[in-house]
Structures are given as C-alpha cells and as structure tokens.
C-alpha cells in the first residue's frame, strides 16, 4: 500500500496505525515531507510502515506504478474539506487502484476509486480491490482532468475575457515533446531549480522535480525559470515563442545560436519591437530581480543600430537639467556620472537654487569642463530651477538628473540611439534602486497612461524627450511642492507615447532617511492634486479627494465626552460631505498609520501635542485659552486656527505658518 503527498495535518495517522496493526503482512509506504508532523514520524515504530521522505517526481511515479493499492487516508477537518487531492489523478492516470476517505473534491474520478470510512471499512475495501479485477479510468476521462485540459480551459476563459484569440499554443505539447523540452532545459544550465522551488511552494507540495513542474505546469502559468528570465516579458517581446517548445526553450535556442536572433542590420524594425511593447498587466512597483536576458538582447540591438547611425547620433546635442539646493555632499557623484557618458555631445545645465552650504563654490572650483553651464538663482524650488534650465537648453533632446543619483555610462547613448532609430519623441529606461549602499530592487515596465495615473512608475532621472515635447507639455508646475516629476511625465505623455528601454540606466538613491529630499519632506497631498488634475484628461478636471486624520486628545470611554472629540466629529462630517475620507484618531492611535498615509492632519490642541511627521499637511486647531499655543508650535504646522482675531494677528506677525482666526471676520 502506498501514499504520496504532504504528510501533515490532513493525514489520518490513527487509521494508518489501525490498518498496519490489523494486517502486519501488508507494507505501507509513505512518500513525502513529515516536517512538523510528529504523529506521522511516530508511525515508524510499526515494522510494516516505511517513511521514505521526499522523492523526485519521476522516482515517486515509479513507486506509485508498483503500488498494489494507493491509499488516501485523510482526516475530516477544515484542511481536507477544501483541498483538491491532486495525487488521486496521478494514481488514476497510472492505472493504480485507489481506496480513499471521502472528500468533496473527488467527484471527477469517484467512479474509478473506492471510498471507505473507518479502519474496518478501509481494510475490507483494500482486500476487495486486491482480489478483484483492475478498473482503469478511460483515457478520455483522464484527458479531461489532466493539467493540459485544465490549463486549456483556464486560458480559454482568459482569452475570452481579454477578447483575444488563444495564443498559448505551447500548452499543446505532446508527451514526447515534453521529454525533449525537459532535456533541453536541463542541459542548458540556465534553469535555477533551487530558486524555482523556493519561489513556488507548490513544487515541493506536489513532490515534483522543479524542471518537470515547470514543463508540466509552471510555464503555462507564466512562471519564471530563474531570477534572470521573465516568461511574461519574453513573450511580450517574442509573441511567436508561444508556438513550438515555449518561450524559455526559444530563448535557449537563440542563445545557443545567436545567428537566429534578428539583428537590426538585417531587420530594421528590431528596436521597434521593443518600442511597441504594451503593458498588459499592472506594473511591478519594485522588482527584486531584473531580466538580464532581455537587457542583453536589447543592448545588442542598440549597438547594431548605433553602427548604422553613429554620425547622426554622435552629432545630436543633448541638454541635461540638474537643479541643486544644498547638495555639496552629493552633487559631485552625479556630475562625474555625466562626464563618464559614452555620448559626449552634451551640455549640463546646473541651476543652484539658493544654496548656502557651498554647493556653488564646490562645483565651480572642482569642475572646469566647458560643457558645464552654471546658473545661480534665489530660492524658488525645484520646479523653478528646472524651468530656468529648460529656458537655457539648446539641445535636441532633454535629459534630467538629480544631484543624489548617478547614470550608468551607456545611458545617454542608448536612449538617443533608441529614440532616433524609432523616431520617438520621449522614452525612459529602468532604474536600479539603492539605499545605504545596498540594492533594494529595480523599477521598469512598459508605459501605460492609466496605470501611471494611479501611481507613477516612470522616474524622471531615466526619462528623456525632445525639446519640442517640453514646449508642448509646458513647464514644471511651480505651484506644486511635490509630485512635480509625475505631473510633468503625465503631461509629456499626453501627445507622445513614451517608449521603454528594458535596460538599467541609473543608480537611484532611495534613502528614505534623507530628510533633505523633497520626496520625504513635502506633503503627500500633492499626489491627490496631481491625480485629480489629470483625471480630467478627457473632460473637466476632478476635485482632489484627501485622506483626513483628526487627532483628538481623549481615549477610551472619556473620549466621547471631550469637546475636542465633539468638534473633531463635526469637522469630520463636514469633510465627508465634500467627498473626502475621514478618520478620528484617539491619542493611543495617533501614530498607528505609517508616515505618508494621510494627506491632511488636524491636531486638536490639548495637554498632549501631536508631533507632525514629514509628508503631512498639518493644521493645529485651538479652541480656548486654557491651552495656550506658542510660536514654536505654530511653526510646526502649516496652519494654526486660534480663538480670536487679535491672537491670530499677534502670532501671525512672527510665525512661519499661517495663523487664522476661528471667529468670523
């Protein structure tokens, strides 16, 4: 007798022990992981029960084929009630007789198994099966419950949903083709079995070899064979790979015989294939691995295109916009990355936005390259600084680089080659995100305007466009204190679809602890402003909707009795009437939400004072003279409401934030 599968909390060890004790001449073989299953491990004290541990899928199938009877002794609990006993289908497909506990999910093969309850009935059923003739499930029935049939039905639903014809032809491989495919993948050395098993937990649960699982199931589900290969992205670039042996083997064959890879010199639309990529899924905000195979192939196409058009590309002047405010400690790295560019026909426009830390002196004394042009302005913000640089720009294309980031040496040449070859007016590359010297991940996906409106995934540091695109889009919005990059990209992409270069172009500093960065310092509410502004792309702009948190000083039962809670409730109702989302936080929940979650904070004045966090628009609300407010407290908030006009006038003359009176004018 034998069982293959997870030996955890679904296995009825009491039933197995009863069978083994009642029939000592029967051998019971259990194959699978008994991790954290002490009751299963204790079955080894019975001489006719054998725990063999996890076995490779092919080996496990050999054991199954030699079982006299396959048993599935499952307990009845919340796990077994909703599980799908996949091994039952394997038993049936190998012609092995099955005796099983009852389960809601065996209806598809109920006619070809024997269902039993309790030890006596189980033993009787096993004896009956051994003595009687074998009853094999018809091949047509088995085919209908096979992985092939299930995946075909799944893909038919997906194709129907997307209103596109079926493209997943590689699901129709014959058994012999699968053997060839497995062998090709195994010999290539490109499949990372350990990574695959760790990423997809069902591989071990099914007791399958990783490559066999990928061939039988994984690739059909668009799973990746290694951290360096994206099945979905490869299919987006090579839709013809849906036929034959599938995308991964298609890639292996191309790598083994690079002459089969279409080169731009013979195929003018080589780069156009990348330029025509569209996003058929939500973008990945932070990738833990990058598709190096696609990057390598894209780079080959770029090099070939550059060979044909080198004179035009080398002769193209590019303007680089670099705003700076108090960045003496970081700007040098950014400038050096510009000096290291393979493309040398550029002008670097540095606009110093009122620095007082010696940034301007450092740049002027350290860098003498005539291509660097420096402009000094009064402190007006990053948008004004960029706009000054754009007014001075002379190049055909415009690039943007912030002082805390660094380009890779090939970036500008790659992007100019890509855009000029594809006759595109804007595009962007992928980003390598760094924090405290370690890699956090990668950012990069083809462009989709709707997805970009929901949340930006195109970084300005790897974005480039023609000067005409800038003129059409308009200048950076100097009224926005945050999200200005996102706002500009949404405007630039209205009339020109940005093309995505699937290669890393920049090392981006993602240090969230750097409080000098505008990303960490300015209010998150500007995200709602940008979204509302661009939601009117095809009509009137919408009013922004904010997440408002009102901080009251009471807690527990006394909270409802406090005047600040009553006022907070009234304020909340007023905000909700305008369509905003409101939450009232008692003192013990003031900091329960993460920073940057709420757009607007209204802090009620009381004996305890809410400490405003970066990224929040803060309002301090005072109600009476029993809790006086100080100038320092006014400075911590954008707005302070006080009880009288006289106090508002007094504080307003010295406070950094605006002080307003609650009393009517």
Secondary structure, DSSP 8 states (H G I E B T S, - for coil): -EEES--STTB-HHHHHHHHHH-TTS-EEEES--TT-HHHHGGGGSTTEEEEE---HHHHHHHHHT-SSEEE-B--STTTTT---HHHHHHHHTT--EEE---TT-GGGGGGSEE--HHHHHHHHHHHHHHS------HHHHHHTSHHHHHHHHHHHHHHHHT-----GGGG--HHHHHHHHHHHHHHS---HHHHHHH-THHHHHT--HHHHIIIIIGGGT--SBTTB-HHHHHHH-GGGGSTT-HHHHHHHHHH-GGGS--TTT-TTHHHHHHT----S---SSBSS--HHHHHHHHHHHHHHHHHHHHHHHT--EEEEEEESS-TTTHHHHHHHHHT-S---EEEEEEEES--SSHHHHHHHH---TTEEEEEE-S--HHHHHHHHHHH--SSEEEE--TT-EE-TTHHHHHHHHHHHTT-SEEEEEEEEEETTEEEEEE-----HHHHHHS----GGGEEEEHHHHHHH----TT-SS-HHHHHHHHHTTTS--EEEEEEEEEEE--TT-TTSHHHHS-THHHHHHHHHHHTTTSS------EEEEE-S--GGGGGGSHHHHHHHHHHHHHHHTT-EEEEE-GGGTT-S-TTS-SEEEEE-SSS-----TT-EEEEE--STTS---HHHHHHSSEEEES-HHHHHHHHTT-SSEEEESS--
